[in-house]
Amino acid sequence: MKYCSTRGSNRNTRFVDGLLMGLAEDGGLLIPQQLPDVTQHLPAWRELSFVELAQAVIQLFVDDIDTNELDALIEEAYAGFDHADVAPLVELGNLHVLELFHGPTLAFKDVALQLLGRLFELALSRRGQRLNILGATSGDTGSAAIAGVRGQSNVNIFIMYPQGKVSRLQEMQMTTVPDSNVHCLSIAGSFDDCQSLMKSAFADLPLKQELQLGAVNSVNWARVLAQVVYYGYASLKFSQPVSFCVPTGNFGNIFAGYLARRIGFPIARLMVATNENDILARFFQSGEYARGDVHFTLSPAMDIQVASNFERYLYFHFDGDSQRLSEFMRTFQEQGRAALDGPPPSTDFSSTTVNTEQTLAAVQNTYTAHNYILDPHSAVGVAGGLRLHDAAEGPLICVATAHPAKFPDAIARALPGVHPTHPRLEALKDLPERKTELLADLEAIKGYLREAVA
Ligand SMILES: *Cc1c(COP(=O)(O)O)cnc(C)c1O
């Protein structure tokens, strides 16, 4: 399997080289040069466990890691999940919830980042390199990235977060990790400050070189690939094609569902559910991709205006025409909006927007009817799925992206007196914390990085 950039450069990149690449030279995202067709394997794959299916699927996209070595990494990546099924399905009346929050940090990002950390280690040791990962987080991604690489000898990870502006639980999920390669930087500023510090650091090429800086952001191809597995796994538990509704921010999660369907898994409809940050819902209805203002909602991991993985979908929509894609992206970059001639086909995605009130109602209704607590992100998916799905279409699976105990304030608002807990979060409360407070100043960050790396 060879990869190229959505915008045409970097042809014939191999999987392991792509792992450490981030964006391609032309600003595009890596994508397979051709997709496999899994249809012939499906009868046999119905019998596989999650880990076995992950091994079978991922192997089709990787031809530069020994199969036994890759199988072992995949097995290790999911050994720490607290459910034997890794991604279990729970039936709630006329829908199924696909629980993706059984990893170490209780959010779906673990499914990809537990594997990515191990793949990084392999790629770095092969090349005799070290990597210093710099990231900015407003919540979930930082802890999942830390959990993916903690304890590794050839990686340091530095996560910046806005002081006092991530929840205490989310902060403790980062600061209580004892491994010395983990650095939590509490920045006196906003999340935007953290992000612009990160951008400035990466734009400083001598610094990037000197410190071997890298990122683990959602444009990484291996993250998408790892996520294809649970769509396939869930779809094979049914005898007819299933539809998925996915609470969506950066479009990484549901894009993996799109790929799963393109390679032949029996998937009917894919539904995008957004919160008030509805750029994607508007696009799938009108064909216009137009930046809006960021709204702060109960589902903060989806408070995103520009969805980085969206470009990968456009590449397929334009039948691999990198020229057209590059023009679309350039127009968007320059004018804050870009449009297709008409809306994209509704066979690609359906979409809907779920506001705060509807999110709270979904938490309440699901609890009343099934005694099941949805986190606010998953509630957006359930509300959207119930709105868009028609029972005649076959089974509906709503993707649950986080455990409700991670979002106690939103749950308290929807369900006063109900306090979901999780042993992994309770255990944090007695642990010592480590963090460094820094000013939102590039020189301060540089100084810290240099000293830590030396
Ligand atoms: C990251 C995240 C999302 C959004 O996923 P995308 O891949 O960005 O669309 C939804 N829910 C939770 C809990 C998340 O952490």
The ligand as an SDF file (V2000), in Angstrom:
LIG
                    3D

 15 15  0  0  0  0  0  0  0  0999 V2000
  -12.6650   14.2970   19.6570 C   0  0  0  0  0  0  0  0  0  0  0  0
  -14.0270   13.9860   20.1420 C   0  0  0  0  0  0  0  0  0  0  0  0
  -15.1590   14.0750   19.2910 C   0  0  0  0  0  0  0  0  0  0  0  0
  -15.0690   14.5610   17.8570 C   0  0  0  0  0  0  0  0  0  0  0  0
  -14.4740   13.6280   17.0060 O   0  0  0  0  0  0  0  0  0  0  0  0
  -13.9330   14.0790   15.5660 P   0  0  0  0  0  0  0  0  0  0  0  0
  -13.1050   12.9650   15.0690 O   0  0  0  0  0  0  0  0  0  0  0  0
  -13.1160   15.3190   15.8350 O   0  0  0  0  0  0  0  0  0  0  0  0
  -15.1130   14.3400   14.7040 O   0  0  0  0  0  0  0  0  0  0  0  0
  -16.3970   13.7190   19.8000 C   0  0  0  0  0  0  0  0  0  0  0  0
  -16.5360   13.3240   21.0880 N   0  0  0  0  0  0  0  0  0  0  0  0
  -15.4810   13.2430   21.9290 C   0  0  0  0  0  0  0  0  0  0  0  0
  -15.7180   12.8340   23.3420 C   0  0  0  0  0  0  0  0  0  0  0  0
  -14.1920   13.5550   21.4920 C   0  0  0  0  0  0  0  0  0  0  0  0
  -13.1620   13.4880   22.3460 O   0  0  0  0  0  0  0  0  0  0  0  0
  1  2  1  0
  2  3  1  0
  2 14  2  0
  3  4  1  0
  3 10  2  0
  4  5  1  0
  5  6  1  0
  6  7  2  0
  6  8  1  0
  6  9  1  0
 10 11  1  0
 11 12  2  0
 12 13  1  0
 12 14  1  0
 14 15  1  0
M  END
$$$$
